[in-house]
Amino acid sequence: MPILRLATSADHSALAALFVEMQAHYQVPCPEPDAVLAGLAERPAGAELLLAEHEGDLLGFAAFAPIYPGPGLQPGFFLKELYVAASARGGGIGAALMRELARLALERGFQRIDFTAARDDQRLRRFYEELGAAVHPEKVFYRITGEALTRLGADAET
């Protein structure tokens, strides 16, 4: 069974390697290793990483942050990323990370965990649904990035 714990700065090198693997898995560009390490060291306040490790090997992580307000003006967690190393998939690591995240939420007095999943990743959606997650079809996920973010930010200055 893996050890589940919050990340410290001593974990940055192992996390950076897992981040590189994750980016390759999603087939998206990855910054240079130094930039990945800098991002870990400079991550925003409140951004936390829950780790699963076994015998010193990092098997997976859950990246999350507190959010407020939510339904009933209650706090919760936003799970940004759940990733399990290719070598450890299918062994219950993802479920263990989700259970521990739920325990942390309850311990901190939080009422929910929100997250997104790729619409076409049926395996991932089944995984979350088997944990008790419910799809909320009344919500739509949006993202402002790139040129749209630049334009919107520039509009605030005028």
C-alpha positions in Angstrom: 0.0 0.0 0.0 1.4 3.5 -0.8 2.2 6.2 1.6 0.0 9.2 1.1 1.4 12.6 2.2 1.6 16.2 1.2 4.6 17.2 -0.9 7.5 19.2 0.4 10.3 20.9 -1.4 12.4 17.7 -1.1 10.0 16.1 -3.5 10.4 18.6 -6.4 12.9 16.6 -8.4 10.7 13.4 -8.4 7.6 15.5 -9.0 9.3 17.2 -12.0 10.1 13.9 -13.5 6.5 12.8 -13.0 5.2 16.0 -14.5 7.3 15.4 -17.6 5.8 11.9 -17.9 2.3 13.4 -17.5 2.9 16.0 -20.3 4.1 13.2 -22.6 1.0 11.1 -21.7 -1.3 14.0 -22.6 0.8 14.7 -25.7 1.2 18.3 -24.8 4.4 20.5 -24.8 6.5 20.4 -21.6 8.7 23.2 -20.4 12.4 22.6 -19.8 13.2 20.7 -16.6 14.6 23.9 -14.9 11.3 25.6 -15.7 9.3 22.7 -14.2 11.4 22.9 -11.0 11.0 26.6 -10.8 7.2 26.2 -11.2 7.1 23.8 -8.4 9.2 26.1 -6.1 7.1 29.1 -7.0 3.6 27.6 -7.1 0.8 29.9 -6.0 -0.2 30.1 -2.3 -2.8 27.4 -1.5 -1.7 25.1 -4.3 -1.0 21.7 -2.8 0.2 18.4 -4.0 -0.8 15.1 -2.4 1.6 12.3 -3.2 1.4 8.5 -3.3 4.8 6.8 -2.9 6.0 3.3 -2.3 9.6 2.5 -1.2 10.8 5.9 -2.2 9.2 5.8 -5.7 6.7 8.5 -6.5 3.6 6.7 -8.0 1.2 9.5 -8.5 -0.1 12.9 -7.3 -3.2 14.9 -6.8 -2.8 18.7 -7.4 -5.5 20.7 -5.6 -6.4 24.0 -4.0 -9.0 25.4 -1.7 -11.9 27.3 -3.3 -14.5 29.6 -1.8 -17.4 30.2 -2.0 -19.4 27.2 -3.2 -22.9 25.9 -2.8 -24.3 27.2 0.4 -21.3 29.5 0.7 -19.2 26.6 1.8 -15.5 26.0 1.0 -14.2 23.1 -1.0 -11.3 21.8 -3.0 -10.7 22.1 -6.7 -8.8 19.1 -8.0 -6.7 20.3 -10.9 -4.9 17.1 -11.7 -4.9 13.5 -10.7 -2.1 11.6 -12.3 -0.7 8.1 -11.7 2.6 7.0 -13.2 2.2 4.6 -16.1 4.1 1.9 -14.2 1.6 2.1 -11.3 -1.8 2.3 -13.1 -4.5 -0.2 -12.3 -3.2 -0.7 -8.8 -5.6 1.5 -6.9 -3.3 4.5 -6.6 -5.8 6.9 -8.1 -8.6 5.8 -5.8 -6.2 6.0 -2.8 -5.3 9.6 -3.7 -9.0 10.5 -4.0 -9.9 8.9 -0.7 -7.1 10.8 1.0 -8.2 14.0 -0.7 -11.7 13.4 0.6 -10.3 12.8 4.1 -8.3 16.0 4.0 -11.4 18.0 2.8 -13.5 16.7 5.6 -10.7 17.3 8.2 -10.4 20.9 7.0 -14.2 21.4 7.2 -14.7 21.5 3.4 -17.9 20.3 1.9 -17.0 19.2 -1.7 -14.3 18.4 -4.2 -14.8 19.8 -7.7 -12.9 18.7 -10.8 -13.2 18.3 -14.5 -12.6 15.3 -16.8 -12.2 15.0 -20.5 -15.6 14.4 -22.0 -14.4 11.6 -24.3 -12.3 9.8 -21.7 -14.9 7.2 -20.8 -12.5 5.2 -18.6 -11.7 8.2 -16.5 -15.3 9.2 -16.2 -16.2 5.6 -15.1 -13.4 5.8 -12.5 -14.8 9.0 -11.0 -18.4 7.8 -11.1 -17.4 4.6 -9.3 -16.0 6.8 -6.5 -19.4 8.4 -6.2 -18.8 11.5 -8.3 -21.8 13.0 -10.1 -21.7 14.7 -13.5 -23.2 18.2 -13.3 -24.6 18.8 -16.8 -25.9 22.3 -15.8 -22.2 23.5 -15.6 -20.0 24.4 -18.5 -16.2 24.6 -18.2 -14.6 27.7 -19.6 -11.1 28.8 -19.9 -9.6 32.2 -20.8 -6.0 32.0 -22.0 -3.5 33.3 -24.5 -4.6 36.3 -26.6 -8.1 36.4 -25.1 -6.5 36.7 -21.6 -4.1 39.4 -22.8 -7.0 41.4 -24.4 -9.2 41.0 -21.3 -6.4 42.1 -19.0 -5.6 45.1 -21.2 -9.2 46.2 -21.1 -8.9 46.5 -17.3 -6.2 49.1 -17.7 -8.4 51.5 -19.7 
